[in-house]
Amino acid sequence: MTIPDPESFLRSLYKTAVDAVSAEKCLPAFLPAAPSKGRTLVIGAGKGAAAMAQVVEQHWQGPRSHLSGLVVTRYGHGADCQLIEVIEAAHPVPDAAGQQAAARILQLVQGLTADDLVLCLISGGGSALLALPAAGITLEQKQQINKALLKSGASIGEMNCVRKHLSAIKGGKLALACGAARVVTLLISDVPGDEAGVIASGPTLPDATTCAQALAILHKYAIAIPAAVEQHLRSGAGETPKPDHPLFAQHQHHIIATAQDALDAAASAARAAGIQAYILSDGIEGEARDVGMLHAALAKQIADKNQPFSKPCVVLSGGETTVTVRGKGRGGRNAEFLLSLAKTLGGHPGIYALACDTDGIDGSEDNAGAICAPDTLERAASLGLLPAAMLDNNDGYSFFAALDDLIVSGPTLTNVNDFRAMLIV
């Protein structure tokens, strides 16, 4: 079987994957019933928080006069809400707008009763957006540590462990502030393994990690620790409520969209087009360039030997790779993965690949990711581009920008992390 336009085919799979995990598609079925007496307060944070709030308003069955709230999302990720206020703030490094939004959310939940419902809308990115440093720690100190973690190669679980213990609101502390109110948390998962308490650092969910673990992570990556932060962690002042805390017995949470959902949708679309599809994993982690090399080796094995799958086929994977930044170039983890893959493939015929973040933003750039084809290296050579040198400089964005092979989707208003698709024909 031949595919007339392999690159368009891969782009269509990415769109299908993103659409499958949109708030509009996934959230309505999980909306709780409105309380019979009290009011409903909607709070939340993340790249999809405003879109989730909009869907709540559109599908809410209770009295609209009893519905209000505030969510914080990334700049450019807002949505038109009438009853729920939307604030935009910085990501991935927090700013004063995120700090002010978090403080306001903490104030909004004060004084609630058992008659009230708190509906918390959480998606990836919420950890940086809900930035309220613990007492004695400044926003500047959190920014410094956050920047260092982002460059260190730390996993999302490690980063969020640190964030929880430096925060006045994350790691279940927001749930404590809700008092007697019933809390229902709806989450779009951007973390490998879909552990609810890791998503956006779990502001309304219990936390099993400790201050000692957070401190060990900072030491592991040789991150400079301000004295106030070290004292905060060593003293245990930043400890979080644990899973056995009685408050959480009456709370509920539901993960409404995952990387697996996105991969399943893309696989179904490929099969409907007559192409067999295989999902490697929804939770691949590790250095992006190493993951790229392994994917390339698999693609060549399929292309050359029809093992472990027969061509034509699509191989899909998700998760969250990391980049240990050593160079000074531009490029998120998906561009780095794809540049490593293209370099390893060496122009092998019949192999095409796409790697994008489902939120539409690869790292902190303006692209979702990029795409490569058998002629990628040949075209790069004609422009004088040096793939190995650009990979060493963490400059995948510039490489694919020069080839006009970036994928720019704009904010998708959802986030289940990386989406990778390889087409072998």
MARPA-763967 format. One record per residue (C-alpha): residue number from 1; residue in three letters; x, y, z. Coordinates in nm, 4 decimals. Example, Ala and Ser with C-alpha at 12.3 -4.5 7.8 and 13.67 -1.06 7.14 Angstrom:
REM residues 2
> 1:ALA:1.2300:-0.4500:0.7800
> 2:SER:1.3670:-0.1060:0.7140
This chain:
REM residues 425
> 1:MET:0.0000:0.0000:0.0000
> 2:THR:0.1228:0.3506:-0.0793
> 3:ILE:0.0433:0.6699:0.1059
> 4:PRO:0.0343:0.9656:-0.1343
> 5:ASP:0.1479:1.2201:0.1252
> 6:PRO:0.3169:1.0602:0.4294
> 7:GLU:0.3866:1.3908:0.6026
> 8:SER:0.0240:1.5054:0.5814
> 9:PHE:-0.0801:1.1645:0.7083
> 10:LEU:0.1389:1.2038:1.0177
> 11:ARG:0.0089:1.5559:1.0770
> 12:SER:-0.3462:1.4217:1.0631
> 13:LEU:-0.2623:1.1617:1.3274
> 14:TYR:-0.1299:1.4350:1.5563
> 15:LYS:-0.4492:1.6371:1.5131
> 16:THR:-0.6608:1.3297:1.5831
> 17:ALA:-0.4601:1.2588:1.8985
> 18:VAL:-0.5008:1.6144:2.0285
> 19:ASP:-0.8720:1.6291:1.9494
> 20:ALA:-0.9277:1.3058:2.1420
> 21:VAL:-0.8022:1.4607:2.4669
> 22:SER:-0.9715:1.7990:2.4414
> 23:ALA:-1.1745:1.9229:2.7372
> 24:GLU:-1.4829:1.9449:2.5163
> 25:LYS:-1.4639:1.5740:2.4401
> 26:CYS:-1.3478:1.4399:2.7762
> 27:LEU:-1.4835:1.6570:3.0559
> 28:PRO:-1.8675:1.6595:3.0396
> 29:ALA:-1.9073:1.2943:3.1434
> 30:PHE:-1.7191:1.3606:3.4679
> 31:LEU:-1.9079:1.6685:3.5869
> 32:PRO:-2.0427:1.6135:3.9395
> 33:ALA:-2.3977:1.6997:4.0363
> 34:ALA:-2.4505:2.0475:4.1765
> 35:PRO:-2.4863:2.0638:4.5558
> 36:SER:-2.8463:2.0773:4.6773
> 37:LYS:-2.7838:2.3692:4.9136
> 38:GLY:-2.4479:2.5321:4.8784
> 39:ARG:-2.2568:2.6922:4.5976
> 40:THR:-2.0050:2.5541:4.3496
> 41:LEU:-1.6620:2.7126:4.3382
> 42:VAL:-1.4500:2.6285:4.0340
> 43:ILE:-1.0749:2.6632:4.0723
> 44:GLY:-0.7902:2.5294:3.8660
> 45:ALA:-0.4564:2.5668:3.6941
> 46:GLY:-0.2853:2.4452:3.3803
> 47:LYS:-0.2560:2.4985:3.0080
> 48:GLY:-0.6016:2.3477:2.9656
> 49:ALA:-0.7636:2.5100:3.2704
> 50:ALA:-0.9489:2.7873:3.0863
> 51:ALA:-1.0822:2.5492:2.8209
> 52:MET:-1.1938:2.3132:3.0981
> 53:ALA:-1.3686:2.5999:3.2790
> 54:GLN:-1.5470:2.6976:2.9600
> 55:VAL:-1.6759:2.3413:2.9166
> 56:VAL:-1.7966:2.3420:3.2782
> 57:GLU:-1.9977:2.6566:3.2119
> 58:GLN:-2.1441:2.5149:2.8899
> 59:HIS:-2.2555:2.1876:3.0490
> 60:TRP:-2.3376:2.2888:3.4081
> 61:GLN:-2.6789:2.1619:3.5181
> 62:GLY:-2.7032:2.3433:3.8509
> 63:PRO:-2.8139:2.7020:3.9215
> 64:ARG:-2.5788:2.9332:3.7339
> 65:SER:-2.6150:3.1912:4.0090
> 66:HIS:-2.4367:2.9470:4.2426
> 67:LEU:-2.1431:2.8914:4.0054
> 68:SER:-1.8274:3.1034:4.0258
> 69:GLY:-1.4533:3.0661:4.0487
> 70:LEU:-1.1073:3.1420:3.9169
> 71:VAL:-0.8581:2.9459:3.7088
> 72:VAL:-0.5069:3.0337:3.5963
> 73:THR:-0.3607:2.9348:3.2603
> 74:ARG:-0.0602:3.0165:3.0472
> 75:TYR:-0.0407:3.3403:2.8513
> 76:GLY:-0.2278:3.2917:2.5239
> 77:HIS:-0.4268:2.9917:2.6533
> 78:GLY:-0.7374:3.1733:2.7757
> 79:ALA:-1.0974:3.0948:2.6876
> 80:ASP:-1.4196:3.2931:2.6910
> 81:CYS:-1.5830:3.2280:3.0284
> 82:GLN:-1.8756:3.4223:3.1731
> 83:LEU:-1.8908:3.3056:3.5356
> 84:ILE:-1.5419:3.1757:3.6045
> 85:GLU:-1.2592:3.4282:3.5989
> 86:VAL:-0.9554:3.3397:3.3883
> 87:ILE:-0.6100:3.4750:3.4718
> 88:GLU:-0.3074:3.4228:3.2476
> 89:ALA:0.0441:3.3818:3.3854
> 90:ALA:0.3904:3.2609:3.2881
> 91:HIS:0.5059:2.9065:3.2144
> 92:PRO:0.7429:2.7234:3.2573
> 93:VAL:0.9083:2.9759:3.4907
> 94:PRO:0.6494:3.1302:3.7297
> 95:ASP:0.5866:3.5039:3.7522
> 96:ALA:0.4071:3.7535:3.9756
> 97:ALA:0.0763:3.7028:3.7921
> 98:GLY:0.0794:3.3334:3.8816
> 99:GLN:0.1683:3.4157:4.2394
> 100:GLN:-0.1197:3.6624:4.2684
> 101:ALA:-0.3639:3.4154:4.1092
> 102:ALA:-0.2610:3.1407:4.3506
> 103:ALA:-0.3042:3.3743:4.6478
> 104:ARG:-0.6509:3.4694:4.5256
> 105:ILE:-0.7520:3.1045:4.4821
> 106:LEU:-0.6349:3.0295:4.8341
> 107:GLN:-0.8440:3.3208:4.9589
> 108:LEU:-1.1531:3.2122:4.7618
> 109:VAL:-1.1712:2.8733:4.9328
> 110:GLN:-1.1720:3.0185:5.2828
> 111:GLY:-1.4916:2.9787:5.4856
> 112:LEU:-1.6531:2.7043:5.2770
> 113:THR:-1.8946:2.4638:5.4434
> 114:ALA:-1.9981:2.1018:5.3973
> 115:ASP:-2.2823:2.2257:5.1736
> 116:ASP:-2.0374:2.3655:4.9182
> 117:LEU:-1.8629:2.1964:4.6257
> 118:VAL:-1.5123:2.2806:4.5067
> 119:LEU:-1.4536:2.1681:4.1491
> 120:CYS:-1.0806:2.1744:4.0789
> 121:LEU:-0.9654:2.1650:3.7140
> 122:ILE:-0.6051:2.0566:3.6732
> 123:SER:-0.3900:2.0072:3.3653
> 124:GLY:-0.0214:2.0065:3.2811
> 125:GLY:0.1607:2.3319:3.3445
> 126:GLY:-0.0386:2.4028:3.6584
> 127:SER:0.2633:2.3615:3.8816
> 128:ALA:0.4431:2.6658:3.7401
> 129:LEU:0.1198:2.8635:3.7011
> 130:LEU:0.0040:2.8115:4.0594
> 131:ALA:0.3064:2.9798:4.2122
> 132:LEU:0.2684:3.0629:4.5798
> 133:PRO:0.5984:3.0228:4.7669
> 134:ALA:0.5891:2.8924:5.1211
> 135:ALA:0.6526:3.1368:5.4040
> 136:GLY:1.0127:3.2556:5.4089
> 137:ILE:1.0765:3.1709:5.0423
> 138:THR:1.0667:3.4350:4.7694
> 139:LEU:0.9307:3.4066:4.4164
> 140:GLU:1.2798:3.4864:4.2881
> 141:GLN:1.4220:3.1870:4.4747
> 142:LYS:1.1550:2.9591:4.3288
> 143:GLN:1.2244:3.0973:3.9800
> 144:GLN:1.5969:3.0312:4.0226
> 145:ILE:1.5399:2.6712:4.1309
> 146:ASN:1.2780:2.6117:3.8628
> 147:LYS:1.5102:2.7317:3.5851
> 148:ALA:1.7896:2.5094:3.7132
> 149:LEU:1.5617:2.2054:3.7320
> 150:LEU:1.4380:2.2625:3.3764
> 151:LYS:1.7968:2.2548:3.2465
> 152:SER:1.9132:1.9684:3.4680
> 153:GLY:1.7443:1.6723:3.3007
> 154:ALA:1.5323:1.6042:3.6095
> 155:SER:1.2119:1.4086:3.5499
> 156:ILE:0.8706:1.5704:3.5906
> 157:GLY:0.8155:1.3672:3.9078
> 158:GLU:1.1414:1.4965:4.0559
> 159:MET:1.0670:1.8554:3.9623
> 160:ASN:0.7199:1.8406:4.1102
> 161:CYS:0.8467:1.6822:4.4325
> 162:VAL:1.0633:1.9902:4.4841
> 163:ARG:0.7861:2.2292:4.3830
> 164:LYS:0.5401:2.0762:4.6286
> 165:HIS:0.7684:2.1275:4.9247
> 166:LEU:0.8501:2.4881:4.8405
> 167:SER:0.4844:2.5829:4.7969
> 168:ALA:0.2052:2.7087:5.0188
> 169:ILE:-0.0601:2.5585:4.7908
> 170:LYS:0.0690:2.2456:4.6123
> 171:GLY:0.0972:1.8882:4.7359
> 172:GLY:-0.2517:1.8816:4.8888
> 173:LYS:-0.2226:2.2099:5.0766
> 174:LEU:-0.5006:2.3691:4.8718
> 175:ALA:-0.7299:2.0809:4.9695
> 176:LEU:-0.6633:2.1516:5.3378
> 177:ALA:-0.7607:2.5140:5.2822
> 178:CYS:-1.0995:2.4047:5.1415
> 179:GLY:-1.2012:2.2917:5.4902
> 180:ALA:-1.5274:2.0995:5.5112
> 181:ALA:-1.6275:2.1504:5.1469
> 182:ARG:-1.6555:1.8526:4.9133
> 183:VAL:-1.3680:1.8602:4.6650
> 184:VAL:-1.3843:1.6970:4.3218
> 185:THR:-1.0708:1.7211:4.1077
> 186:LEU:-1.0752:1.6598:3.7327
> 187:LEU:-0.7329:1.6084:3.5755
> 188:ILE:-0.5851:1.5967:3.2271
> 189:SER:-0.2681:1.3956:3.2785
> 190:ASP:0.0663:1.5052:3.1373
> 191:VAL:0.2806:1.2712:3.3488
> 192:PRO:0.4087:0.9236:3.2613
> 193:GLY:0.2182:0.6706:3.4683
> 194:ASP:-0.0761:0.9079:3.5188
> 195:GLU:-0.0117:0.9441:3.8915
> 196:ALA:-0.2748:1.1980:3.9915
> 197:GLY:-0.0729:1.3590:4.2698
> 198:VAL:0.2138:1.4408:4.0328
> 199:ILE:-0.0012:1.6260:3.7770
> 200:ALA:0.0577:1.9999:3.8344
> 201:SER:0.2065:1.9024:4.1731
> 202:GLY:-0.1334:1.7871:4.3028
> 203:PRO:-0.2688:2.0944:4.4856
> 204:THR:-0.5819:1.9074:4.6005
> 205:LEU:-0.4359:1.5575:4.6331
> 206:PRO:-0.2297:1.3931:4.9085
> 207:ASP:0.1442:1.3624:4.8670
> 208:ALA:0.3612:1.0698:4.9699
> 209:THR:0.6932:1.2445:4.9021
> 210:THR:0.8916:1.4279:5.1689
> 211:CYS:1.1028:1.7350:5.2302
> 212:ALA:1.4067:1.5075:5.2606
> 213:GLN:1.3414:1.3688:4.9120
> 214:ALA:1.3056:1.7186:4.7684
> 215:LEU:1.6383:1.8190:4.9218
> 216:ALA:1.8036:1.5033:4.7872
> 217:ILE:1.6813:1.5857:4.4349
> 218:LEU:1.8355:1.9329:4.4504
> 219:HIS:2.1641:1.7803:4.5645
> 220:LYS:2.1460:1.5087:4.2967
> 221:TYR:2.1429:1.7696:4.0197
> 222:ALA:2.3926:2.0000:4.1952
> 223:ILE:2.1419:2.2858:4.2073
> 224:ALA:2.2389:2.5881:4.4148
> 225:ILE:2.0109:2.6049:4.7200
> 226:PRO:1.9438:2.9403:4.8884
> 227:ALA:1.9888:2.9250:5.2651
> 228:ALA:1.6193:2.9952:5.3308
> 229:VAL:1.5185:2.7065:5.1039
> 230:GLU:1.7636:2.4661:5.2656
> 231:GLN:1.6391:2.5589:5.6123
> 232:HIS:1.2772:2.5227:5.4983
> 233:LEU:1.3378:2.1694:5.3720
> 234:ARG:1.5661:2.0522:5.6525
> 235:SER:1.3249:2.1725:5.9211
> 236:GLY:1.0288:1.9929:5.7633
> 237:ALA:0.8338:2.3187:5.7462
> 238:GLY:0.7390:2.2386:5.3870
> 239:GLU:0.5928:1.8962:5.4617
> 240:THR:0.2773:1.8029:5.2734
> 241:PRO:-0.0397:1.6200:5.3887
> 242:LYS:-0.0002:1.2455:5.3385
> 243:PRO:-0.2423:0.9880:5.1871
> 244:ASP:-0.3666:0.8792:5.5304
> 245:HIS:-0.4876:1.2286:5.6197
> 246:PRO:-0.8609:1.1927:5.7062
> 247:LEU:-0.9584:1.4985:5.5017
> 248:PHE:-0.9043:1.3165:5.1721
> 249:ALA:-1.1502:1.0359:5.2536
> 250:GLN:-1.4423:1.2495:5.1348
> 251:HIS:-1.2711:1.3891:4.8266
> 252:GLN:-1.2835:1.2512:4.4732
> 253:HIS:-1.0616:1.2801:4.1693
> 254:HIS:-1.0919:1.1594:3.8111
> 255:ILE:-0.8294:1.1530:3.5375
> 256:ILE:-1.0343:1.2471:3.2333
> 257:ALA:-0.7702:1.2367:2.9564
> 258:THR:-0.4336:1.0636:2.9199
> 259:ALA:-0.1536:1.0020:2.6720
> 260:GLN:-0.2957:0.6535:2.6186
> 261:ASP:-0.6251:0.8066:2.5033
> 262:ALA:-0.4407:1.0184:2.2465
> 263:LEU:-0.2346:0.7237:2.1222
> 264:ASP:-0.5409:0.4989:2.0965
> 265:ALA:-0.7206:0.7609:1.8863
> 266:ALA:-0.4247:0.7981:1.6504
> 267:ALA:-0.3866:0.4212:1.6197
> 268:SER:-0.7544:0.3834:1.5328
> 269:ALA:-0.7265:0.6557:1.2677
> 270:ALA:-0.4248:0.4862:1.1114
> 271:ARG:-0.5988:0.1495:1.1006
> 272:ALA:-0.9062:0.3098:0.9463
> 273:ALA:-0.6762:0.4341:0.6693
> 274:GLY:-0.5519:0.0790:0.6131
> 275:ILE:-0.2185:0.1150:0.7986
> 276:GLN:-0.1403:-0.1149:1.0887
> 277:ALA:-0.0526:0.0771:1.4048
> 278:TYR:0.1481:-0.0241:1.7118
> 279:ILE:0.1787:0.1599:2.0433
> 280:LEU:0.5174:0.1192:2.2093
> 281:SER:0.4319:0.2919:2.5368
> 282:ASP:0.2438:0.5885:2.6749
> 283:GLY:0.5141:0.6617:2.9340
> 284:ILE:0.8577:0.6774:2.7714
> 285:GLU:1.1088:0.8863:2.9657
> 286:GLY:1.4816:0.9517:2.9358
> 287:GLU:1.7110:1.1849:2.7440
> 288:ALA:1.5360:1.2933:2.4230
> 289:ARG:1.8403:1.2241:2.2065
> 290:ASP:1.8755:0.8713:2.3467
> 291:VAL:1.5079:0.7975:2.2914
> 292:GLY:1.5509:0.9280:1.9352
> 293:MET:1.8363:0.6847:1.8694
> 294:LEU:1.6328:0.3907:2.0000
> 295:HIS:1.3290:0.4837:1.7907
> 296:ALA:1.5524:0.5111:1.4841
> 297:ALA:1.6987:0.1655:1.5465
> 298:LEU:1.3483:0.0200:1.5720
> 299:ALA:1.2344:0.1947:1.2532
> 300:LYS:1.5346:0.0588:1.0587
> 301:GLN:1.4697:-0.2940:1.1863
> 302:ILE:1.1118:-0.2726:1.0593
> 303:ALA:1.2154:-0.1187:0.7268
> 304:ASP:1.4955:-0.3657:0.6579
> 305:LYS:1.3754:-0.6899:0.8188
> 306:ASN:1.0029:-0.6546:0.8929
> 307:GLN:1.0790:-0.7096:1.2619
> 308:PRO:0.9172:-0.6844:1.5110
> 309:PHE:0.6421:-0.5411:1.2887
> 310:SER:0.5758:-0.5658:0.9174
> 311:LYS:0.5698:-0.2559:0.7008
> 312:PRO:0.3772:-0.0534:0.6114
> 313:CYS:0.2976:0.0485:0.9664
> 314:VAL:0.2852:0.3333:1.2135
> 315:VAL:0.4684:0.3138:1.5459
> 316:LEU:0.3364:0.5451:1.8178
> 317:SER:0.4703:0.6465:2.1569
> 318:GLY:0.4076:0.9009:2.4317
> 319:GLY:0.5515:1.0105:2.7629
> 320:GLU:0.7899:1.2890:2.8557
> 321:THR:1.1529:1.2915:2.7580
> 322:THR:1.4025:1.5317:2.9087
> 323:VAL:1.6887:1.7449:2.7790
> 324:THR:2.0006:1.8125:2.9783
> 325:VAL:2.0887:2.1536:2.8370
> 326:ARG:2.4576:2.1886:2.7586
> 327:GLY:2.4441:2.4085:2.4505
> 328:LYS:2.3024:2.7512:2.3754
> 329:GLY:2.0697:2.6677:2.0884
> 330:ARG:1.6914:2.6747:2.0594
> 331:GLY:1.4984:2.3550:2.0832
> 332:GLY:1.2490:2.1665:2.2963
> 333:ARG:1.2608:1.7972:2.3735
> 334:ASN:1.0635:1.6950:2.0637
> 335:ALA:1.2947:1.8834:1.8278
> 336:GLU:1.5913:1.7255:2.0074
> 337:PHE:1.4370:1.3777:1.9794
> 338:LEU:1.3663:1.4250:1.6091
> 339:LEU:1.7099:1.5658:1.5247
> 340:SER:1.8729:1.2698:1.6992
> 341:LEU:1.6408:1.0309:1.5162
> 342:ALA:1.7107:1.1904:1.1763
> 343:LYS:2.0864:1.1830:1.2381
> 344:THR:2.0715:0.8139:1.3363
> 345:LEU:1.8511:0.7194:1.0401
> 346:GLY:2.1030:0.8778:0.8025
> 347:GLY:1.8463:0.9346:0.5285
> 348:HIS:1.7124:0.5789:0.5371
> 349:PRO:1.4428:0.5477:0.2687
> 350:GLY:1.0813:0.4916:0.3592
> 351:ILE:1.0894:0.6267:0.7151
> 352:TYR:0.9002:0.9389:0.8200
> 353:ALA:0.8544:1.0690:1.1723
> 354:LEU:0.6705:1.3367:1.3677
> 355:ALA:0.7289:1.4443:1.7278
> 356:CYS:0.5103:1.7077:1.8935
> 357:ASP:0.3907:1.8134:2.2350
> 358:THR:0.0146:1.7782:2.2636
> 359:ASP:-0.0101:2.1237:2.4243
> 360:GLY:0.1206:2.2822:2.1042
> 361:ILE:0.4420:2.4064:2.2682
> 362:ASP:0.7747:2.2255:2.2484
> 363:GLY:0.9548:2.3400:2.5603
> 364:SER:0.9240:2.7181:2.5557
> 365:GLU:0.9281:2.7690:2.1787
> 366:ASP:0.6437:2.8666:1.9442
> 367:ASN:0.6198:2.5276:1.7737
> 368:ALA:0.4553:2.2037:1.8783
> 369:GLY:0.7377:1.9990:1.7317
> 370:ALA:0.8625:1.9019:1.3879
> 371:ILE:0.8613:1.6373:1.1189
> 372:CYS:1.1350:1.4546:0.9305
> 373:ALA:1.1524:1.2531:0.6098
> 374:PRO:1.4051:1.0460:0.4156
> 375:ASP:1.5350:1.3617:0.2443
> 376:THR:1.5778:1.5645:0.5671
> 377:LEU:1.9561:1.5228:0.5898
> 378:GLU:2.0051:1.5800:0.2177
> 379:ARG:1.8131:1.9067:0.2314
> 380:ALA:2.0000:2.0059:0.5474
> 381:ALA:2.3356:1.9469:0.3749
> 382:SER:2.2312:2.1685:0.0846
> 383:LEU:2.1798:2.4501:0.3357
> 384:GLY:2.5086:2.3876:0.5125
> 385:LEU:2.3426:2.2613:0.8309
> 386:LEU:2.5472:2.0287:1.0514
> 387:PRO:2.3116:1.7920:1.2391
> 388:ALA:2.5686:1.6593:1.4870
> 389:ALA:2.6926:2.0059:1.5809
> 390:MET:2.3393:2.1403:1.6135
> 391:LEU:2.2407:1.8465:1.8326
> 392:ASP:2.5414:1.9117:2.0542
> 393:ASN:2.4229:2.2724:2.0823
> 394:ASN:2.0636:2.1681:2.1697
> 395:ASP:1.9555:2.3532:1.8549
> 396:GLY:1.6887:2.1290:1.7074
> 397:TYR:1.4468:2.4186:1.6617
> 398:SER:1.6876:2.6070:1.4364
> 399:PHE:1.7600:2.2929:1.2343
> 400:PHE:1.3969:2.2227:1.1510
> 401:ALA:1.3089:2.5913:1.1143
> 402:ALA:1.5708:2.6241:0.8393
> 403:LEU:1.4067:2.3303:0.6587
> 404:ASP:1.0568:2.4753:0.7117
> 405:ASP:0.9666:2.1509:0.8893
> 406:LEU:0.8482:2.2898:1.2214
> 407:ILE:0.4893:2.2123:1.3175
> 408:VAL:0.3185:2.5211:1.4547
> 409:SER:-0.0283:2.4422:1.5855
> 410:GLY:-0.0725:2.7187:1.8397
> 411:PRO:-0.2043:2.6397:2.1893
> 412:THR:-0.4200:2.3264:2.1813
> 413:LEU:-0.5710:2.3969:2.5283
> 414:THR:-0.4998:2.0433:2.6438
> 415:ASN:-0.1840:1.8588:2.7475
> 416:VAL:-0.1041:1.4875:2.7647
> 417:ASN:0.2620:1.5430:2.6832
> 418:ASP:0.4700:1.4072:2.3954
> 419:PHE:0.3216:1.2459:2.0872
> 420:ARG:0.5540:1.0608:1.8511
> 421:ALA:0.4627:0.8800:1.5304
> 422:MET:0.6917:0.6956:1.2906
> 423:LEU:0.5601:0.5825:0.9516
> 424:ILE:0.7540:0.3028:0.7848
> 425:VAL:0.6542:0.2290:0.4238
